[in-house]
Amino acid sequence: MPKALVYVTYKAGVLDPQGEAVRGALSSLGFKGVNDVRVGKYIEIEIDDTGNIHDDLERMCHDLLANPVIEDYRIEMADESTNGERQ
């Protein structure tokens, strides 16, 4: 069964308050070289190999998983030969 890996992040220029909080926390822990942090979502989807998987995944992302106004997304297919892990 194919597995899709979906990464959702804010578009460039969109404020990321969670990323800023993480950057501030890293700074307070002594990591002074961190200039920017962006926080996103990672979603794994196992999907039946029927129809056009790529088109279905695009619709899922556009309709539910990402807000296309403020977020970008990237879809990768996991390599089944490595137990579903991306190489």
Biopython code that builds the backbone (N, CA, C, O; Angstrom):
import numpy as np
from Bio.PDB.StructureBuilder import StructureBuilder

atoms = [
    (1, "MET", "N", (0.851, -1.169, 0.000)),
    (1, "MET", "CA", (0.000, 0.000, 0.000)),
    (1, "MET", "C", (0.901, 1.238, 0.000)),
    (1, "MET", "O", (1.746, 1.375, 0.885)),
    (2, "PRO", "N", (0.740, 2.137, -0.967)),
    (2, "PRO", "CA", (1.582, 3.334, -1.025)),
    (2, "PRO", "C", (1.369, 4.241, 0.184)),
    (2, "PRO", "O", (0.275, 4.335, 0.739)),
    (3, "LYS", "N", (2.460, 4.904, 0.567)),
    (3, "LYS", "CA", (2.391, 5.858, 1.664)),
    (3, "LYS", "C", (2.878, 7.211, 1.158)),
    (3, "LYS", "O", (3.956, 7.327, 0.576)),
    (4, "ALA", "N", (2.060, 8.222, 1.394)),
    (4, "ALA", "CA", (2.432, 9.582, 1.019)),
    (4, "ALA", "C", (2.896, 10.330, 2.258)),
    (4, "ALA", "O", (2.332, 10.175, 3.341)),
    (5, "LEU", "N", (3.929, 11.142, 2.084)),
    (5, "LEU", "CA", (4.437, 12.008, 3.134)),
    (5, "LEU", "C", (4.113, 13.434, 2.716)),
    (5, "LEU", "O", (4.551, 13.889, 1.659)),
    (6, "VAL", "N", (3.350, 14.139, 3.540)),
    (6, "VAL", "CA", (2.910, 15.487, 3.212)),
    (6, "VAL", "C", (3.525, 16.461, 4.208)),
    (6, "VAL", "O", (3.409, 16.275, 5.419)),
    (7, "TYR", "N", (4.175, 17.493, 3.698)),
    (7, "TYR", "CA", (4.782, 18.531, 4.518)),
    (7, "TYR", "C", (4.038, 19.836, 4.253)),
    (7, "TYR", "O", (3.925, 20.265, 3.105)),
    (8, "VAL", "N", (3.534, 20.463, 5.306)),
    (8, "VAL", "CA", (2.776, 21.710, 5.186)),
    (8, "VAL", "C", (3.519, 22.779, 5.971)),
    (8, "VAL", "O", (3.819, 22.595, 7.150)),
    (9, "THR", "N", (3.819, 23.908, 5.310)),
    (9, "THR", "CA", (4.517, 25.017, 5.956)),
    (9, "THR", "C", (3.877, 26.338, 5.545)),
    (9, "THR", "O", (3.211, 26.429, 4.514)),
    (10, "TYR", "N", (4.092, 27.358, 6.373)),
    (10, "TYR", "CA", (3.608, 28.686, 6.016)),
    (10, "TYR", "C", (4.347, 29.191, 4.789)),
    (10, "TYR", "O", (5.525, 28.889, 4.593)),
    (11, "LYS", "N", (3.650, 29.960, 3.963)),
    (11, "LYS", "CA", (4.282, 30.592, 2.814)),
    (11, "LYS", "C", (5.277, 31.638, 3.305)),
    (11, "LYS", "O", (5.158, 32.161, 4.413)),
    (12, "ALA", "N", (6.257, 31.932, 2.458)),
    (12, "ALA", "CA", (7.223, 32.981, 2.786)),
    (12, "ALA", "C", (6.459, 34.288, 3.027)),
    (12, "ALA", "O", (5.547, 34.631, 2.274)),
    (13, "GLY", "N", (6.833, 34.994, 4.055)),
    (13, "GLY", "CA", (6.191, 36.266, 4.373)),
    (13, "GLY", "C", (5.045, 36.159, 5.361)),
    (13, "GLY", "O", (4.598, 37.176, 5.891)),
    (14, "VAL", "N", (4.554, 34.942, 5.624)),
    (14, "VAL", "CA", (3.481, 34.747, 6.596)),
    (14, "VAL", "C", (4.130, 34.570, 7.969)),
    (14, "VAL", "O", (5.033, 33.750, 8.132)),
    (15, "LEU", "N", (3.668, 35.339, 8.951)),
    (15, "LEU", "CA", (4.219, 35.242, 10.295)),
    (15, "LEU", "C", (3.972, 33.851, 10.874)),
    (15, "LEU", "O", (2.914, 33.255, 10.672)),
    (16, "ASP", "N", (4.964, 33.350, 11.593)),
    (16, "ASP", "CA", (4.898, 32.030, 12.211)),
    (16, "ASP", "C", (5.137, 32.193, 13.714)),
    (16, "ASP", "O", (6.274, 32.069, 14.169)),
    (17, "PRO", "N", (4.081, 32.471, 14.495)),
    (17, "PRO", "CA", (4.277, 32.716, 15.924)),
    (17, "PRO", "C", (4.861, 31.514, 16.672)),
    (17, "PRO", "O", (5.645, 31.695, 17.604)),
    (18, "GLN", "N", (4.497, 30.309, 16.282)),
    (18, "GLN", "CA", (5.057, 29.133, 16.944)),
    (18, "GLN", "C", (6.549, 29.019, 16.635)),
    (18, "GLN", "O", (7.344, 28.679, 17.511)),
    (19, "GLY", "N", (6.921, 29.299, 15.404)),
    (19, "GLY", "CA", (8.339, 29.287, 15.036)),
    (19, "GLY", "C", (9.127, 30.328, 15.818)),
    (19, "GLY", "O", (10.250, 30.069, 16.250)),
    (20, "GLU", "N", (8.535, 31.506, 15.999)),
    (20, "GLU", "CA", (9.195, 32.558, 16.782)),
    (20, "GLU", "C", (9.366, 32.137, 18.235)),
    (20, "GLU", "O", (10.405, 32.403, 18.839)),
    (21, "ALA", "N", (8.356, 31.482, 18.801)),
    (21, "ALA", "CA", (8.452, 30.997, 20.181)),
    (21, "ALA", "C", (9.564, 29.964, 20.313)),
    (21, "ALA", "O", (10.311, 29.980, 21.291)),
    (22, "VAL", "N", (9.679, 29.073, 19.342)),
    (22, "VAL", "CA", (10.732, 28.058, 19.369)),
    (22, "VAL", "C", (12.099, 28.732, 19.237)),
    (22, "VAL", "O", (13.042, 28.367, 19.938)),
    (23, "ARG", "N", (12.206, 29.715, 18.340)),
    (23, "ARG", "CA", (13.476, 30.431, 18.171)),
    (23, "ARG", "C", (13.880, 31.110, 19.476)),
    (23, "ARG", "O", (15.041, 31.050, 19.880)),
    (24, "GLY", "N", (12.914, 31.758, 20.136)),
    (24, "GLY", "CA", (13.202, 32.408, 21.410)),
    (24, "GLY", "C", (13.628, 31.410, 22.477)),
    (24, "GLY", "O", (14.552, 31.681, 23.244)),
    (25, "ALA", "N", (12.969, 30.264, 22.535)),
    (25, "ALA", "CA", (13.327, 29.234, 23.512)),
    (25, "ALA", "C", (14.721, 28.681, 23.240)),
    (25, "ALA", "O", (15.497, 28.455, 24.168)),
    (26, "LEU", "N", (15.036, 28.464, 21.971)),
    (26, "LEU", "CA", (16.381, 27.979, 21.634)),
    (26, "LEU", "C", (17.438, 28.997, 22.036)),
    (26, "LEU", "O", (18.499, 28.636, 22.544)),
    (27, "SER", "N", (17.144, 30.255, 21.808)),
    (27, "SER", "CA", (18.070, 31.320, 22.204)),
    (27, "SER", "C", (18.275, 31.326, 23.714)),
    (27, "SER", "O", (19.403, 31.459, 24.189)),
    (28, "SER", "N", (17.192, 31.182, 24.466)),
    (28, "SER", "CA", (17.312, 31.179, 25.929)),
    (28, "SER", "C", (18.046, 29.947, 26.451)),
    (28, "SER", "O", (18.561, 29.954, 27.570)),
    (29, "LEU", "N", (18.094, 28.895, 25.646)),
    (29, "LEU", "CA", (18.850, 27.696, 26.013)),
    (29, "LEU", "C", (20.318, 27.785, 25.599)),
    (29, "LEU", "O", (21.093, 26.852, 25.815)),
    (30, "GLY", "N", (20.688, 28.913, 25.005)),
    (30, "GLY", "CA", (22.088, 29.120, 24.655)),
    (30, "GLY", "C", (22.437, 28.897, 23.201)),
    (30, "GLY", "O", (23.604, 29.007, 22.827)),
    (31, "PHE", "N", (21.454, 28.586, 22.367)),
    (31, "PHE", "CA", (21.713, 28.392, 20.939)),
    (31, "PHE", "C", (21.610, 29.746, 20.248)),
    (31, "PHE", "O", (20.552, 30.107, 19.730)),
    (32, "LYS", "N", (22.714, 30.497, 20.242)),
    (32, "LYS", "CA", (22.709, 31.877, 19.763)),
    (32, "LYS", "C", (22.739, 32.005, 18.240)),
    (32, "LYS", "O", (22.412, 33.073, 17.722)),
    (33, "GLY", "N", (23.113, 30.975, 17.514)),
    (33, "GLY", "CA", (23.238, 31.073, 16.064)),
    (33, "GLY", "C", (21.945, 30.834, 15.303)),
    (33, "GLY", "O", (21.955, 30.842, 14.072)),
    (34, "VAL", "N", (20.833, 30.623, 15.994)),
    (34, "VAL", "CA", (19.564, 30.336, 15.321)),
    (34, "VAL", "C", (18.888, 31.661, 14.966)),
    (34, "VAL", "O", (18.492, 32.416, 15.854)),
    (35, "ASN", "N", (18.759, 31.939, 13.677)),
    (35, "ASN", "CA", (18.194, 33.207, 13.222)),
    (35, "ASN", "C", (16.711, 33.135, 12.904)),
    (35, "ASN", "O", (15.996, 34.125, 13.055)),
    (36, "ASP", "N", (16.241, 31.974, 12.464)),
    (36, "ASP", "CA", (14.840, 31.846, 12.083)),
    (36, "ASP", "C", (14.409, 30.397, 12.256)),
    (36, "ASP", "O", (15.183, 29.476, 11.995)),
    (37, "VAL", "N", (13.179, 30.201, 12.695)),
    (37, "VAL", "CA", (12.603, 28.865, 12.823)),
    (37, "VAL", "C", (11.212, 28.914, 12.222)),
    (37, "VAL", "O", (10.438, 29.825, 12.519)),
    (38, "ARG", "N", (10.888, 27.954, 11.387)),
    (38, "ARG", "CA", (9.559, 27.820, 10.810)),
    (38, "ARG", "C", (9.016, 26.467, 11.255)),
    (38, "ARG", "O", (9.699, 25.453, 11.113)),
    (39, "VAL", "N", (7.814, 26.439, 11.784)),
    (39, "VAL", "CA", (7.200, 25.211, 12.260)),
    (39, "VAL", "C", (6.099, 24.818, 11.283)),
    (39, "VAL", "O", (5.320, 25.668, 10.851)),
    (40, "GLY", "N", (6.031, 23.549, 10.937)),
    (40, "GLY", "CA", (5.020, 23.083, 10.006)),
    (40, "GLY", "C", (4.387, 21.794, 10.483)),
    (40, "GLY", "O", (4.530, 21.393, 11.637)),
    (41, "LYS", "N", (3.680, 21.155, 9.561)),
    (41, "LYS", "CA", (3.009, 19.891, 9.854)),
    (41, "LYS", "C", (3.586, 18.805, 8.951)),
    (41, "LYS", "O", (3.960, 19.054, 7.805)),
    (42, "TYR", "N", (3.645, 17.595, 9.499)),
    (42, "TYR", "CA", (4.065, 16.423, 8.743)),
    (42, "TYR", "C", (2.942, 15.406, 8.853)),
    (42, "TYR", "O", (2.518, 15.066, 9.958)),
    (43, "ILE", "N", (2.457, 14.918, 7.722)),
    (43, "ILE", "CA", (1.314, 14.012, 7.698)),
    (43, "ILE", "C", (1.676, 12.803, 6.853)),
    (43, "ILE", "O", (2.165, 12.950, 5.733)),
    (44, "GLU", "N", (1.435, 11.593, 7.388)),
    (44, "GLU", "CA", (1.619, 10.356, 6.618)),
    (44, "GLU", "C", (0.248, 9.830, 6.236)),
    (44, "GLU", "O", (-0.653, 9.751, 7.071)),
    (45, "ILE", "N", (0.096, 9.474, 4.980)),
    (45, "ILE", "CA", (-1.178, 8.952, 4.490)),
    (45, "ILE", "C", (-0.926, 7.652, 3.739)),
    (45, "ILE", "O", (-0.196, 7.632, 2.747)),
    (46, "GLU", "N", (-1.529, 6.570, 4.211)),
    (46, "GLU", "CA", (-1.513, 5.321, 3.457)),
    (46, "GLU", "C", (-2.762, 5.317, 2.592)),
    (46, "GLU", "O", (-3.866, 5.570, 3.075)),
    (47, "ILE", "N", (-2.580, 5.029, 1.316)),
    (47, "ILE", "CA", (-3.684, 5.162, 0.367)),
    (47, "ILE", "C", (-3.696, 3.961, -0.569)),
    (47, "ILE", "O", (-2.643, 3.479, -0.986)),
    (48, "ASP", "N", (-4.889, 3.484, -0.895)),
    (48, "ASP", "CA", (-5.002, 2.387, -1.854)),
    (48, "ASP", "C", (-4.479, 2.836, -3.209)),
    (48, "ASP", "O", (-4.627, 3.993, -3.602)),
    (49, "ASP", "N", (-3.874, 1.912, -3.899)),
    (49, "ASP", "CA", (-3.309, 2.196, -5.214)),
    (49, "ASP", "C", (-4.391, 2.055, -6.282)),
    (49, "ASP", "O", (-4.322, 1.183, -7.148)),
    (50, "THR", "N", (-5.384, 2.928, -6.201)),
    (50, "THR", "CA", (-6.468, 2.927, -7.180)),
    (50, "THR", "C", (-6.615, 4.329, -7.745)),
    (50, "THR", "O", (-6.397, 5.314, -7.039)),
    (51, "GLY", "N", (-6.974, 4.418, -8.978)),
    (51, "GLY", "CA", (-7.172, 5.730, -9.596)),
    (51, "GLY", "C", (-5.869, 6.493, -9.694)),
    (51, "GLY", "O", (-4.788, 5.909, -9.765)),
    (52, "ASN", "N", (-5.992, 7.812, -9.696)),
    (52, "ASN", "CA", (-4.829, 8.673, -9.804)),
    (52, "ASN", "C", (-4.455, 9.170, -8.411)),
    (52, "ASN", "O", (-5.017, 10.155, -7.931)),
    (53, "ILE", "N", (-3.520, 8.500, -7.770)),
    (53, "ILE", "CA", (-3.130, 8.809, -6.392)),
    (53, "ILE", "C", (-2.679, 10.263, -6.267)),
    (53, "ILE", "O", (-3.071, 10.958, -5.329)),
    (54, "HIS", "N", (-1.859, 10.722, -7.208)),
    (54, "HIS", "CA", (-1.324, 12.082, -7.100)),
    (54, "HIS", "C", (-2.444, 13.123, -7.119)),
    (54, "HIS", "O", (-2.428, 14.070, -6.333)),
    (55, "ASP", "N", (-3.407, 12.947, -8.010)),
    (55, "ASP", "CA", (-4.528, 13.893, -8.060)),
    (55, "ASP", "C", (-5.342, 13.860, -6.769)),
    (55, "ASP", "O", (-5.758, 14.906, -6.269)),
    (56, "ASP", "N", (-5.571, 12.658, -6.226)),
    (56, "ASP", "CA", (-6.300, 12.537, -4.963)),
    (56, "ASP", "C", (-5.552, 13.244, -3.832)),
    (56, "ASP", "O", (-6.159, 13.958, -3.033)),
    (57, "LEU", "N", (-4.240, 13.044, -3.766)),
    (57, "LEU", "CA", (-3.451, 13.681, -2.717)),
    (57, "LEU", "C", (-3.449, 15.200, -2.869)),
    (57, "LEU", "O", (-3.524, 15.923, -1.876)),
    (58, "GLU", "N", (-3.366, 15.677, -4.085)),
    (58, "GLU", "CA", (-3.428, 17.132, -4.321)),
    (58, "GLU", "C", (-4.753, 17.696, -3.810)),
    (58, "GLU", "O", (-4.778, 18.744, -3.165)),
    (59, "ARG", "N", (-5.846, 17.001, -4.098)),
    (59, "ARG", "CA", (-7.163, 17.461, -3.619)),
    (59, "ARG", "C", (-7.241, 17.442, -2.102)),
    (59, "ARG", "O", (-7.768, 18.373, -1.493)),
    (60, "MET", "N", (-6.710, 16.370, -1.481)),
    (60, "MET", "CA", (-6.713, 16.287, -0.020)),
    (60, "MET", "C", (-5.990, 17.485, 0.593)),
    (60, "MET", "O", (-6.471, 18.107, 1.540)),
    (61, "CYS", "N", (-4.830, 17.788, 0.030)),
    (61, "CYS", "CA", (-4.041, 18.902, 0.556)),
    (61, "CYS", "C", (-4.760, 20.229, 0.346)),
    (61, "CYS", "O", (-4.847, 21.049, 1.260)),
    (62, "HIS", "N", (-5.264, 20.430, -0.844)),
    (62, "HIS", "CA", (-5.921, 21.695, -1.164)),
    (62, "HIS", "C", (-7.220, 21.885, -0.388)),
    (62, "HIS", "O", (-7.525, 22.994, 0.051)),
    (63, "ASP", "N", (-7.989, 20.804, -0.218)),
    (63, "ASP", "CA", (-9.312, 20.917, 0.409)),
    (63, "ASP", "C", (-9.298, 20.833, 1.929)),
    (63, "ASP", "O", (-10.201, 21.362, 2.578)),
    (64, "LEU", "N", (-8.280, 20.173, 2.522)),
    (64, "LEU", "CA", (-8.324, 19.961, 3.969)),
    (64, "LEU", "C", (-6.993, 20.143, 4.678)),
    (64, "LEU", "O", (-6.923, 20.851, 5.683)),
    (65, "LEU", "N", (-5.941, 19.523, 4.179)),
    (65, "LEU", "CA", (-4.701, 19.437, 4.941)),
    (65, "LEU", "C", (-3.922, 20.747, 5.005)),
    (65, "LEU", "O", (-3.181, 20.976, 5.961)),
    (66, "ALA", "N", (-4.075, 21.600, 4.011)),
    (66, "ALA", "CA", (-3.371, 22.882, 3.994)),
    (66, "ALA", "C", (-4.347, 23.994, 3.656)),
    (66, "ALA", "O", (-5.352, 23.778, 2.979)),
    (67, "ASN", "N", (-4.038, 25.174, 4.135)),
    (67, "ASN", "CA", (-4.800, 26.370, 3.753)),
    (67, "ASN", "C", (-4.010, 27.034, 2.628)),
    (67, "ASN", "O", (-3.010, 27.701, 2.898)),
    (68, "PRO", "N", (-4.435, 26.869, 1.371)),
    (68, "PRO", "CA", (-3.629, 27.341, 0.240)),
    (68, "PRO", "C", (-3.424, 28.856, 0.209)),
    (68, "PRO", "O", (-2.579, 29.342, -0.542)),
    (69, "VAL", "N", (-4.171, 29.602, 1.001)),
    (69, "VAL", "CA", (-3.988, 31.049, 1.050)),
    (69, "VAL", "C", (-2.693, 31.398, 1.788)),
    (69, "VAL", "O", (-1.976, 32.313, 1.385)),
    (70, "ILE", "N", (-2.392, 30.664, 2.874)),
    (70, "ILE", "CA", (-1.225, 31.010, 3.687)),
    (70, "ILE", "C", (-0.198, 29.892, 3.814)),
    (70, "ILE", "O", (0.866, 30.100, 4.396)),
    (71, "GLU", "N", (-0.499, 28.707, 3.278)),
    (71, "GLU", "CA", (0.414, 27.578, 3.435)),
    (71, "GLU", "C", (0.789, 26.956, 2.095)),
    (71, "GLU", "O", (-0.004, 26.932, 1.154)),
    (72, "ASP", "N", (2.003, 26.460, 2.038)),
    (72, "ASP", "CA", (2.474, 25.634, 0.925)),
    (72, "ASP", "C", (2.512, 24.192, 1.409)),
    (72, "ASP", "O", (2.571, 23.929, 2.611)),
    (73, "TYR", "N", (2.479, 23.269, 0.471)),
    (73, "TYR", "CA", (2.613, 21.857, 0.838)),
    (73, "TYR", "C", (3.460, 21.145, -0.196)),
    (73, "TYR", "O", (3.558, 21.555, -1.352)),
    (74, "ARG", "N", (4.065, 20.065, 0.263)),
    (74, "ARG", "CA", (4.892, 19.229, -0.605)),
    (74, "ARG", "C", (4.500, 17.788, -0.344)),
    (74, "ARG", "O", (4.362, 17.378, 0.809)),
    (75, "ILE", "N", (4.320, 17.021, -1.396)),
    (75, "ILE", "CA", (3.942, 15.616, -1.292)),
    (75, "ILE", "C", (5.103, 14.770, -1.796)),
    (75, "ILE", "O", (5.634, 15.005, -2.882)),
    (76, "GLU", "N", (5.491, 13.782, -0.994)),
    (76, "GLU", "CA", (6.498, 12.808, -1.406)),
    (76, "GLU", "C", (5.910, 11.424, -1.213)),
    (76, "GLU", "O", (5.120, 11.198, -0.296)),
    (77, "MET", "N", (6.288, 10.519, -2.062)),
    (77, "MET", "CA", (5.872, 9.128, -1.905)),
    (77, "MET", "C", (7.008, 8.384, -1.206)),
    (77, "MET", "O", (8.165, 8.469, -1.618)),
    (78, "ALA", "N", (6.660, 7.645, -0.129)),
    (78, "ALA", "CA", (7.659, 6.866, 0.610)),
    (78, "ALA", "C", (8.081, 5.677, -0.230)),
    (78, "ALA", "O", (7.300, 5.141, -1.017)),
    (79, "ASP", "N", (9.311, 5.281, -0.054)),
    (79, "ASP", "CA", (9.848, 4.116, -0.748)),
    (79, "ASP", "C", (9.499, 2.878, 0.067)),
    (79, "ASP", "O", (9.999, 2.700, 1.178)),
    (80, "GLU", "N", (8.651, 2.034, -0.477)),
    (80, "GLU", "CA", (8.193, 0.850, 0.270)),
    (80, "GLU", "C", (9.336, -0.121, 0.555)),
    (80, "GLU", "O", (9.224, -0.930, 1.476)),
    (81, "SER", "N", (10.415, -0.070, -0.192)),
    (81, "SER", "CA", (11.526, -0.986, 0.044)),
    (81, "SER", "C", (12.277, -0.641, 1.322)),
    (81, "SER", "O", (13.093, -1.436, 1.789)),
    (82, "THR", "N", (12.018, 0.527, 1.896)),
    (82, "THR", "CA", (12.686, 0.930, 3.143)),
    (82, "THR", "C", (11.673, 1.029, 4.268)),
    (82, "THR", "O", (11.793, 1.885, 5.144)),
    (83, "ASN", "N", (10.666, 0.147, 4.248)),
    (83, "ASN", "CA", (9.631, 0.118, 5.288)),
    (83, "ASN", "C", (8.840, 1.414, 5.374)),
    (83, "ASN", "O", (8.468, 1.843, 6.466)),
    (84, "GLY", "N", (8.586, 2.033, 4.248)),
    (84, "GLY", "CA", (7.784, 3.236, 4.231)),
    (84, "GLY", "C", (8.537, 4.492, 4.599)),
    (84, "GLY", "O", (7.945, 5.568, 4.689)),
    (85, "GLU", "N", (9.824, 4.373, 4.811)),
    (85, "GLU", "CA", (10.608, 5.547, 5.169)),
    (85, "GLU", "C", (11.221, 6.146, 3.904)),
    (85, "GLU", "O", (11.659, 5.428, 3.004)),
    (86, "ARG", "N", (11.238, 7.456, 3.859)),
    (86, "ARG", "CA", (11.834, 8.165, 2.731)),
    (86, "ARG", "C", (13.334, 8.018, 2.806)),
    (86, "ARG", "O", (13.921, 8.050, 3.888)),
    (87, "GLN", "N", (13.957, 7.855, 1.639)),
    (87, "GLN", "CA", (15.418, 7.734, 1.626)),
    (87, "GLN", "C", (16.053, 9.093, 1.567)),
    (87, "GLN", "O", (17.279, 9.202, 1.548)),
]
sb = StructureBuilder()
sb.init_structure("model")
sb.init_model(0)
sb.init_chain("A")
sb.init_seg("    ")
for serial, (resi, resn, name, xyz) in enumerate(atoms, 1):
    if name == "N":
        sb.init_residue(resn, " ", resi, " ")
    sb.init_atom(name, np.array(xyz, "f"), 0.0, 1.0, " ", f" {name:<3s}", serial, name[0])
structure = sb.get_structure()
